[in-house]
Amino acid sequence: MIQKFKDRFFKPIQHFQIRYNTKAGDSDLVWRVIADGEEKLASGIEIHGYVYGEPSIVNGDKKMNMACEGKIYWHGNRAEIITTRAPDLLP
């Protein structure tokens, strides 16, 4: 019980980029979730909070991603991200 509490509340905040997996084919792993540069494939994704667009360069090609900062929780192949950073709206 205590370990589950620690895993839930003391996870590090990470930077995420999310984009569609164009090479999924017949697989249900249709999302690429890149956390601090490491990619994992997901069948579904749910994001709670602030998300923004962000470009990246992959093998010389420009890719557009949805991005956010937060904590990720995996439920099998489904990813749930709770964001922790709101936009800075001050001039």
ZATORMAR-99750 format. One record per atom (N, C-alpha, C, CB): residue number from 1; atom name; x, y, z; residue in one letter. Coordinates in nm, 2 decimals, padded with zeros to 4 digits, always signed. Atoms other than C-alpha are relative to their C-alpha. Glycine has a CB too. Layout:
! residues N
(r NUM,"CA",(X,Y,Z),"a"),
...
This chain:
! residues 91
(r 1,"N",(+00.08,-00.12,+00.00),"m"),
(r 1,"CA",(+00.00,+00.00,+00.00),"m"),
(r 1,"C",(+00.09,+00.13,+00.00),"m"),
(r 1,"CB",(-00.09,+00.00,+00.12),"m"),
(r 2,"N",(-00.08,-00.12,+00.00),"i"),
(r 2,"CA",(+00.27,+00.25,+00.09),"i"),
(r 2,"C",(+00.08,+00.01,-00.13),"i"),
(r 2,"CB",(+00.10,-00.01,+00.12),"i"),
(r 3,"N",(-00.07,-00.01,+00.12),"q"),
(r 3,"CA",(+00.47,+00.16,-00.22),"q"),
(r 3,"C",(-00.09,+00.05,-00.11),"q"),
(r 3,"CB",(+00.06,-00.14,-00.04),"q"),
(r 4,"N",(+00.10,-00.05,+00.10),"k"),
(r 4,"CA",(+00.16,+00.22,-00.44),"k"),
(r 4,"C",(-00.01,+00.15,+00.02),"k"),
(r 4,"CB",(-00.13,-00.07,+00.01),"k"),
(r 5,"N",(+00.01,-00.14,-00.03),"f"),
(r 5,"CA",(+00.13,+00.56,-00.27),"f"),
(r 5,"C",(+00.12,+00.08,-00.05),"f"),
(r 5,"CB",(-00.02,+00.03,+00.15),"f"),
(r 6,"N",(-00.13,-00.06,+00.04),"k"),
(r 6,"CA",(+00.50,+00.64,-00.33),"k"),
(r 6,"C",(+00.01,+00.01,-00.15),"k"),
(r 6,"CB",(+00.12,-00.07,+00.06),"k"),
(r 7,"N",(+00.00,+00.01,+00.15),"d"),
(r 7,"CA",(+00.47,+00.53,-00.70),"d"),
(r 7,"C",(-00.09,+00.10,-00.06),"d"),
(r 7,"CB",(-00.04,-00.14,-00.04),"d"),
(r 8,"N",(+00.10,-00.09,+00.05),"r"),
(r 8,"CA",(+00.17,+00.75,-00.75),"r"),
(r 8,"C",(+00.04,+00.15,+00.02),"r"),
(r 8,"CB",(-00.14,-00.02,+00.06),"r"),
(r 9,"N",(-00.02,-00.14,-00.03),"f"),
(r 9,"CA",(+00.28,+01.07,-00.58),"f"),
(r 9,"C",(+00.14,+00.05,+00.00),"f"),
(r 9,"CB",(-00.05,+00.03,+00.14),"f"),
(r 10,"N",(-00.14,-00.04,+00.00),"f"),
(r 10,"CA",(+00.66,+01.07,-00.59),"f"),
(r 10,"C",(+00.07,-00.03,-00.13),"f"),
(r 10,"CB",(+00.07,-00.06,+00.11),"f"),
(r 11,"N",(-00.05,+00.02,+00.13),"k"),
(r 11,"CA",(+00.70,+01.00,-00.96),"k"),
(r 11,"C",(+00.07,+00.13,-00.05),"k"),
(r 11,"CB",(-00.11,-00.04,-00.10),"k"),
(r 12,"N",(-00.06,-00.13,+00.05),"p"),
(r 12,"CA",(+00.94,+01.25,-01.14),"p"),
(r 12,"C",(-00.09,+00.06,-00.11),"p"),
(r 12,"CB",(+00.14,-00.03,-00.05),"p"),
(r 13,"N",(+00.07,-00.07,+00.11),"i"),
(r 13,"CA",(+00.79,+01.51,-01.37),"i"),
(r 13,"C",(+00.09,-00.02,-00.12),"i"),
(r 13,"CB",(-00.02,+00.15,+00.04),"i"),
(r 14,"N",(-00.07,+00.02,+00.13),"q"),
(r 14,"CA",(+00.89,+01.44,-01.73),"q"),
(r 14,"C",(-00.06,+00.09,-00.11),"q"),
(r 14,"CB",(-00.01,-00.15,-00.04),"q"),
(r 15,"N",(+00.05,-00.07,+00.12),"h"),
(r 15,"CA",(+00.86,+01.61,-02.06),"h"),
(r 15,"C",(-00.04,-00.10,-00.10),"h"),
(r 15,"CB",(+00.12,+00.09,-00.07),"h"),
(r 16,"N",(+00.05,+00.10,+00.10),"f"),
(r 16,"CA",(+00.64,+01.42,-02.31),"f"),
(r 16,"C",(-00.03,+00.07,-00.13),"f"),
(r 16,"CB",(-00.13,-00.05,+00.06),"f"),
(r 17,"N",(+00.04,-00.03,+00.13),"q"),
(r 17,"CA",(+00.59,+01.44,-02.68),"q"),
(r 17,"C",(-00.08,-00.12,-00.04),"q"),
(r 17,"CB",(+00.12,+00.02,-00.10),"q"),
(r 18,"N",(+00.09,+00.10,+00.04),"i"),
(r 18,"CA",(+00.30,+01.25,-02.83),"i"),
(r 18,"C",(-00.03,+00.02,-00.15),"i"),
(r 18,"CB",(-00.13,+00.00,+00.09),"i"),
(r 19,"N",(+00.04,-00.01,+00.14),"r"),
(r 19,"CA",(+00.24,+01.17,-03.20),"r"),
(r 19,"C",(-00.05,-00.13,-00.05),"r"),
(r 19,"CB",(+00.12,+00.05,-00.08),"r"),
(r 20,"N",(+00.06,+00.12,+00.06),"y"),
(r 20,"CA",(+00.06,+00.92,-03.42),"y"),
(r 20,"C",(+00.11,-00.08,-00.05),"y"),
(r 20,"CB",(-00.10,+00.04,-00.11),"y"),
(r 21,"N",(-00.09,+00.10,+00.06),"n"),
(r 21,"CA",(+00.25,+00.61,-03.51),"n"),
(r 21,"C",(-00.04,-00.04,-00.14),"n"),
(r 21,"CB",(+00.01,-00.13,+00.10),"n"),
(r 22,"N",(+00.04,+00.02,+00.14),"t"),
(r 22,"CA",(+00.24,+00.61,-03.89),"t"),
(r 22,"C",(+00.04,-00.14,-00.04),"t"),
(r 22,"CB",(+00.07,+00.10,-00.08),"t"),
(r 23,"N",(-00.05,+00.13,+00.03),"k"),
(r 23,"CA",(+00.41,+00.27,-03.89),"k"),
(r 23,"C",(-00.07,-00.11,+00.07),"k"),
(r 23,"CB",(+00.15,-00.02,+00.02),"k"),
(r 24,"N",(+00.07,+00.10,-00.09),"a"),
(r 24,"CA",(+00.15,+00.09,-03.67),"a"),
(r 24,"C",(-00.06,-00.12,-00.09),"a"),
(r 24,"CB",(-00.12,+00.07,+00.06),"a"),
(r 25,"N",(+00.06,+00.11,+00.08),"g"),
(r 25,"CA",(+00.00,-00.11,-03.96),"g"),
(r 25,"C",(-00.13,-00.06,+00.06),"g"),
(r 25,"CB",(+00.10,-00.11,-00.02),"g"),
(r 26,"N",(+00.12,+00.06,-00.07),"d"),
(r 26,"CA",(-00.25,-00.36,-03.81),"d"),
(r 26,"C",(+00.01,+00.00,+00.15),"d"),
(r 26,"CB",(-00.01,-00.14,-00.05),"d"),
(r 27,"N",(-00.02,+00.00,-00.15),"s"),
(r 27,"CA",(-00.11,-00.31,-03.46),"s"),
(r 27,"C",(-00.10,+00.10,+00.06),"s"),
(r 27,"CB",(+00.15,+00.03,+00.04),"s"),
(r 28,"N",(+00.08,-00.09,-00.07),"d"),
(r 28,"CA",(-00.32,-00.14,-03.20),"d"),
(r 28,"C",(+00.08,+00.11,+00.07),"d"),
(r 28,"CB",(-00.10,-00.07,+00.10),"d"),
(r 29,"N",(-00.10,-00.09,-00.06),"l"),
(r 29,"CA",(-00.01,+00.05,-03.08),"l"),
(r 29,"C",(+00.01,+00.12,-00.09),"l"),
(r 29,"CB",(+00.13,-00.07,+00.04),"l"),
(r 30,"N",(+00.00,-00.11,+00.10),"v"),
(r 30,"CA",(-00.10,+00.37,-03.27),"v"),
(r 30,"C",(+00.05,+00.13,+00.06),"v"),
(r 30,"CB",(-00.15,+00.02,-00.03),"v"),
(r 31,"N",(-00.06,-00.12,-00.05),"w"),
(r 31,"CA",(+00.06,+00.63,-03.04),"w"),
(r 31,"C",(+00.14,-00.02,+00.04),"w"),
(r 31,"CB",(-00.08,+00.05,+00.12),"w"),
(r 32,"N",(-00.14,-00.01,-00.05),"r"),
(r 32,"CA",(+00.42,+00.72,-02.98),"r"),
(r 32,"C",(+00.01,+00.09,+00.11),"r"),
(r 32,"CB",(+00.10,+00.04,-00.12),"r"),
(r 33,"N",(-00.01,-00.08,-00.12),"v"),
(r 33,"CA",(+00.48,+00.85,-02.63),"v"),
(r 33,"C",(+00.15,+00.01,+00.03),"v"),
(r 33,"CB",(-00.08,-00.06,+00.12),"v"),
(r 34,"N",(-00.14,-00.02,-00.02),"i"),
(r 34,"CA",(+00.83,+01.00,-02.60),"i"),
(r 34,"C",(+00.01,+00.07,+00.13),"i"),
(r 34,"CB",(+00.07,+00.08,-00.12),"i"),
(r 35,"N",(-00.02,-00.06,-00.13),"a"),
(r 35,"CA",(+00.93,+01.07,-02.24),"a"),
(r 35,"C",(+00.14,+00.02,+00.02),"a"),
(r 35,"CB",(-00.06,-00.10,+00.12),"a"),
(r 36,"N",(-00.14,-00.04,-00.02),"d"),
(r 36,"CA",(+01.25,+01.26,-02.19),"d"),
(r 36,"C",(+00.09,-00.07,-00.10),"d"),
(r 36,"CB",(+00.05,-00.03,+00.14),"d"),
(r 37,"N",(-00.07,+00.06,+00.11),"g"),
(r 37,"CA",(+01.37,+01.12,-02.53),"g"),
(r 37,"C",(-00.01,-00.15,-00.02),"g"),
(r 37,"CB",(+00.15,+00.03,+00.03),"g"),
(r 38,"N",(+00.02,+00.15,+00.01),"e"),
(r 38,"CA",(+01.27,+00.75,-02.47),"e"),
(r 38,"C",(-00.14,-00.02,-00.05),"e"),
(r 38,"CB",(+00.03,-00.07,+00.13),"e"),
(r 39,"N",(+00.13,+00.03,+00.06),"e"),
(r 39,"CA",(+00.99,+00.62,-02.69),"e"),
(r 39,"C",(-00.06,-00.13,+00.05),"e"),
(r 39,"CB",(+00.01,+00.00,-00.15),"e"),
(r 40,"N",(+00.08,+00.11,-00.03),"k"),
(r 40,"CA",(+00.72,+00.38,-02.58),"k"),
(r 40,"C",(-00.13,+00.01,-00.08),"k"),
(r 40,"CB",(-00.03,-00.02,+00.15),"k"),
(r 41,"N",(+00.12,+00.00,+00.08),"l"),
(r 41,"CA",(+00.42,+00.28,-02.80),"l"),
(r 41,"C",(-00.12,-00.03,+00.09),"l"),
(r 41,"CB",(+00.01,-00.11,-00.11),"l"),
(r 42,"N",(+00.12,+00.01,-00.08),"a"),
(r 42,"CA",(+00.06,+00.30,-02.66),"a"),
(r 42,"C",(-00.12,-00.03,-00.10),"a"),
(r 42,"CB",(-00.02,+00.12,+00.08),"a"),
(r 43,"N",(+00.13,+00.03,+00.08),"s"),
(r 43,"CA",(-00.28,+00.17,-02.78),"s"),
(r 43,"C",(-00.10,+00.11,+00.02),"s"),
(r 43,"CB",(-00.06,-00.13,+00.04),"s"),
(r 44,"N",(+00.09,-00.12,-00.03),"g"),
(r 44,"CA",(-00.46,+00.47,-02.62),"g"),
(r 44,"C",(+00.07,+00.09,+00.09),"g"),
(r 44,"CB",(-00.13,-00.05,+00.07),"g"),
(r 45,"N",(-00.06,-00.10,-00.08),"i"),
(r 45,"CA",(-00.37,+00.79,-02.45),"i"),
(r 45,"C",(-00.11,+00.09,+00.06),"i"),
(r 45,"CB",(+00.11,+00.08,-00.07),"i"),
(r 46,"N",(+00.09,-00.09,-00.07),"e"),
(r 46,"CA",(-00.55,+01.01,-02.20),"e"),
(r 46,"C",(+00.08,+00.11,+00.07),"e"),
(r 46,"CB",(-00.10,-00.07,+00.10),"e"),
(r 47,"N",(-00.08,-00.11,-00.06),"i"),
(r 47,"CA",(-00.41,+01.35,-02.10),"i"),
(r 47,"C",(-00.10,+00.09,+00.08),"i"),
(r 47,"CB",(+00.07,+00.08,-00.11),"i"),
(r 48,"N",(+00.07,-00.09,-00.09),"h"),
(r 48,"CA",(-00.54,+01.56,-01.81),"h"),
(r 48,"C",(+00.08,+00.13,+00.02),"h"),
(r 48,"CB",(-00.04,-00.07,+00.13),"h"),
(r 49,"N",(-00.07,-00.12,-00.03),"g"),
(r 49,"CA",(-00.43,+01.92,-01.82),"g"),
(r 49,"C",(+00.05,+00.07,-00.13),"g"),
(r 49,"CB",(+00.12,-00.02,+00.08),"g"),
(r 50,"N",(-00.05,-00.09,+00.11),"y"),
(r 50,"CA",(-00.24,+02.17,-02.04),"y"),
(r 50,"C",(+00.09,-00.07,-00.10),"y"),
(r 50,"CB",(+00.08,+00.12,+00.06),"y"),
(r 51,"N",(-00.08,+00.06,+00.11),"v"),
(r 51,"CA",(-00.10,+02.05,-02.38),"v"),
(r 51,"C",(+00.03,+00.10,-00.10),"v"),
(r 51,"CB",(-00.08,-00.13,-00.06),"v"),
(r 52,"N",(-00.04,-00.09,+00.10),"y"),
(r 52,"CA",(+00.08,+02.24,-02.65),"y"),
(r 52,"C",(+00.06,-00.07,-00.12),"y"),
(r 52,"CB",(+00.09,+00.11,+00.06),"y"),
(r 53,"N",(-00.07,+00.06,+00.12),"g"),
(r 53,"CA",(+00.22,+02.18,-03.00),"g"),
(r 53,"C",(+00.15,+00.03,+00.01),"g"),
(r 53,"CB",(-00.06,+00.06,-00.13),"g"),
(r 54,"N",(-00.14,-00.01,-00.01),"e"),
(r 54,"CA",(+00.59,+02.13,-03.04),"e"),
(r 54,"C",(+00.07,-00.07,-00.12),"e"),
(r 54,"CB",(+00.06,-00.04,+00.14),"e"),
(r 55,"N",(-00.06,+00.07,+00.11),"p"),
(r 55,"CA",(+00.81,+02.05,-03.34),"p"),
(r 55,"C",(+00.13,-00.08,+00.05),"p"),
(r 55,"CB",(+00.05,+00.09,-00.11),"p"),
(r 56,"N",(-00.13,+00.07,-00.02),"s"),
(r 56,"CA",(+01.10,+01.80,-03.34),"s"),
(r 56,"C",(+00.06,-00.05,-00.13),"s"),
(r 56,"CB",(-00.02,-00.12,+00.10),"s"),
(r 57,"N",(-00.06,+00.05,+00.12),"i"),
(r 57,"CA",(+01.35,+01.68,-03.60),"i"),
(r 57,"C",(+00.04,-00.15,+00.03),"i"),
(r 57,"CB",(+00.13,+00.08,-00.04),"i"),
(r 58,"N",(-00.03,+00.14,-00.01),"v"),
(r 58,"CA",(+01.37,+01.30,-03.65),"v"),
(r 58,"C",(+00.06,-00.05,-00.13),"v"),
(r 58,"CB",(-00.13,-00.09,+00.04),"v"),
(r 59,"N",(-00.07,+00.04,+00.12),"n"),
(r 59,"CA",(+01.63,+01.17,-03.90),"n"),
(r 59,"C",(-00.01,+00.10,-00.11),"n"),
(r 59,"CB",(-00.05,-00.14,-00.05),"n"),
(r 60,"N",(+00.01,-00.11,+00.10),"g"),
(r 60,"CA",(+01.62,+01.51,-04.08),"g"),
(r 60,"C",(-00.14,+00.04,-00.04),"g"),
(r 60,"CB",(+00.07,-00.05,-00.12),"g"),
(r 61,"N",(+00.14,-00.04,+00.03),"d"),
(r 61,"CA",(+01.24,+01.52,-04.10),"d"),
(r 61,"C",(-00.06,+00.07,+00.12),"d"),
(r 61,"CB",(-00.08,-00.13,-00.03),"d"),
(r 62,"N",(+00.07,-00.07,-00.10),"k"),
(r 62,"CA",(+01.03,+01.77,-03.91),"k"),
(r 62,"C",(-00.13,-00.07,+00.04),"k"),
(r 62,"CB",(-00.03,+00.15,-00.05),"k"),
(r 63,"N",(+00.12,+00.06,-00.05),"k"),
(r 63,"CA",(+00.76,+01.61,-03.69),"k"),
(r 63,"C",(-00.07,+00.10,+00.09),"k"),
(r 63,"CB",(+00.04,-00.13,+00.07),"k"),
(r 64,"N",(+00.08,-00.08,-00.09),"m"),
(r 64,"CA",(+00.48,+01.79,-03.51),"m"),
(r 64,"C",(-00.05,-00.09,+00.11),"m"),
(r 64,"CB",(-00.11,+00.08,-00.07),"m"),
(r 65,"N",(+00.04,+00.07,-00.12),"n"),
(r 65,"CA",(+00.40,+01.67,-03.16),"n"),
(r 65,"C",(-00.10,+00.08,+00.09),"n"),
(r 65,"CB",(+00.12,-00.05,+00.08),"n"),
(r 66,"N",(+00.07,-00.06,-00.11),"m"),
(r 66,"CA",(+00.15,+01.74,-02.89),"m"),
(r 66,"C",(+00.10,-00.02,+00.12),"m"),
(r 66,"CB",(-00.14,-00.07,+00.03),"m"),
(r 67,"N",(-00.10,+00.00,-00.10),"a"),
(r 67,"CA",(+00.37,+01.81,-02.58),"a"),
(r 67,"C",(-00.06,+00.05,+00.13),"a"),
(r 67,"CB",(+00.12,+00.08,-00.03),"a"),
(r 68,"N",(+00.04,-00.04,-00.14),"c"),
(r 68,"CA",(+00.33,+01.85,-02.20),"c"),
(r 68,"C",(+00.11,-00.04,+00.10),"c"),
(r 68,"CB",(-00.14,-00.06,+00.03),"c"),
(r 69,"N",(-00.08,+00.04,-00.11),"e"),
(r 69,"CA",(+00.51,+01.82,-01.87),"e"),
(r 69,"C",(-00.09,-00.06,+00.10),"e"),
(r 69,"CB",(+00.08,+00.12,+00.06),"e"),
(r 70,"N",(+00.09,+00.07,-00.10),"g"),
(r 70,"CA",(+00.37,+01.58,-01.61),"g"),
(r 70,"C",(+00.05,-00.13,+00.04),"g"),
(r 70,"CB",(-00.14,-00.01,-00.05),"g"),
(r 71,"N",(-00.03,+00.14,-00.05),"k"),
(r 71,"CA",(+00.36,+01.23,-01.47),"k"),
(r 71,"C",(-00.08,-00.09,-00.09),"k"),
(r 71,"CB",(-00.04,-00.01,+00.15),"k"),
(r 72,"N",(+00.06,+00.10,+00.08),"i"),
(r 72,"CA",(+00.27,+00.92,-01.67),"i"),
(r 72,"C",(-00.03,-00.12,+00.08),"i"),
(r 72,"CB",(+00.08,-00.04,-00.12),"i"),
(r 73,"N",(+00.04,+00.13,-00.06),"y"),
(r 73,"CA",(+00.08,+00.61,-01.55),"y"),
(r 73,"C",(-00.04,-00.09,-00.11),"y"),
(r 73,"CB",(-00.12,+00.03,+00.11),"y"),
(r 74,"N",(+00.03,+00.10,+00.10),"w"),
(r 74,"CA",(+00.06,+00.30,-01.76),"w"),
(r 74,"C",(-00.11,-00.10,+00.05),"w"),
(r 74,"CB",(+00.12,-00.07,-00.05),"w"),
(r 75,"N",(+00.10,+00.10,-00.03),"h"),
(r 75,"CA",(-00.25,+00.08,-01.76),"h"),
(r 75,"C",(+00.00,-00.10,-00.12),"h"),
(r 75,"CB",(-00.15,+00.07,+00.01),"h"),
(r 76,"N",(-00.03,+00.09,+00.11),"g"),
(r 76,"CA",(-00.13,-00.21,-01.98),"g"),
(r 76,"C",(+00.07,+00.08,-00.11),"g"),
(r 76,"CB",(-00.14,-00.06,-00.05),"g"),
(r 77,"N",(-00.05,-00.08,+00.11),"n"),
(r 77,"CA",(-00.07,-00.05,-02.32),"n"),
(r 77,"C",(-00.05,+00.14,-00.01),"n"),
(r 77,"CB",(-00.02,-00.07,-00.13),"n"),
(r 78,"N",(+00.06,-00.13,+00.00),"r"),
(r 78,"CA",(-00.27,+00.26,-02.24),"r"),
(r 78,"C",(+00.07,+00.10,+00.09),"r"),
(r 78,"CB",(-00.15,-00.01,+00.04),"r"),
(r 79,"N",(-00.07,-00.10,-00.08),"a"),
(r 79,"CA",(-00.10,+00.58,-02.11),"a"),
(r 79,"C",(-00.10,+00.10,+00.05),"a"),
(r 79,"CB",(+00.11,+00.06,-00.09),"a"),
(r 80,"N",(+00.07,-00.11,-00.06),"e"),
(r 80,"CA",(-00.25,+00.83,-01.88),"e"),
(r 80,"C",(+00.10,+00.10,+00.05),"e"),
(r 80,"CB",(-00.10,-00.05,+00.12),"e"),
(r 81,"N",(-00.09,-00.10,-00.04),"i"),
(r 81,"CA",(-00.07,+01.16,-01.84),"i"),
(r 81,"C",(-00.07,+00.11,+00.08),"i"),
(r 81,"CB",(+00.08,+00.06,-00.12),"i"),
(r 82,"N",(+00.06,-00.11,-00.08),"i"),
(r 82,"CA",(-00.15,+01.42,-01.57),"i"),
(r 82,"C",(+00.11,+00.11,-00.01),"i"),
(r 82,"CB",(-00.02,-00.05,+00.16),"i"),
(r 83,"N",(-00.09,-00.11,+00.02),"t"),
(r 83,"CA",(+00.01,+01.75,-01.66),"t"),
(r 83,"C",(+00.02,+00.08,+00.13),"t"),
(r 83,"CB",(-00.04,+00.09,-00.12),"t"),
(r 84,"N",(-00.03,-00.08,-00.12),"t"),
(r 84,"CA",(+00.17,+01.97,-01.40),"t"),
(r 84,"C",(+00.03,+00.15,-00.03),"t"),
(r 84,"CB",(+00.11,-00.06,+00.08),"t"),
(r 85,"N",(-00.04,-00.14,+00.03),"r"),
(r 85,"CA",(+00.26,+02.29,-01.58),"r"),
(r 85,"C",(-00.11,+00.07,-00.08),"r"),
(r 85,"CB",(+00.13,-00.01,-00.08),"r"),
(r 86,"N",(+00.10,-00.08,+00.07),"a"),
(r 86,"CA",(+00.01,+02.55,-01.68),"a"),
(r 86,"C",(+00.08,+00.11,-00.09),"a"),
(r 86,"CB",(-00.10,+00.07,+00.10),"a"),
(r 87,"N",(-00.07,-00.10,+00.08),"p"),
(r 87,"CA",(+00.09,+02.81,-01.95),"p"),
(r 87,"C",(+00.03,+00.13,+00.07),"p"),
(r 87,"CB",(-00.09,+00.04,-00.13),"p"),
(r 88,"N",(-00.03,-00.13,-00.06),"d"),
(r 88,"CA",(+00.26,+03.13,-01.85),"d"),
(r 88,"C",(-00.07,+00.11,-00.08),"d"),
(r 88,"CB",(+00.16,+00.02,+00.00),"d"),
(r 89,"N",(+00.08,-00.09,+00.07),"l"),
(r 89,"CA",(+00.01,+03.39,-01.94),"l"),
(r 89,"C",(+00.04,+00.15,+00.02),"l"),
(r 89,"CB",(-00.15,-00.02,+00.03),"l"),
(r 90,"N",(-00.05,-00.13,-00.03),"l"),
(r 90,"CA",(+00.20,+03.69,-01.80),"l"),
(r 90,"C",(+00.08,+00.06,-00.12),"l"),
(r 90,"CB",(+00.08,+00.00,+00.13),"l"),
(r 91,"N",(-00.08,-00.06,+00.11),"p"),
(r 91,"CA",(+00.35,+03.94,-02.06),"p"),
(r 91,"C",(+00.15,+00.00,+00.03),"p"),
(r 91,"CB",(-00.05,+00.14,-00.02),"p"),
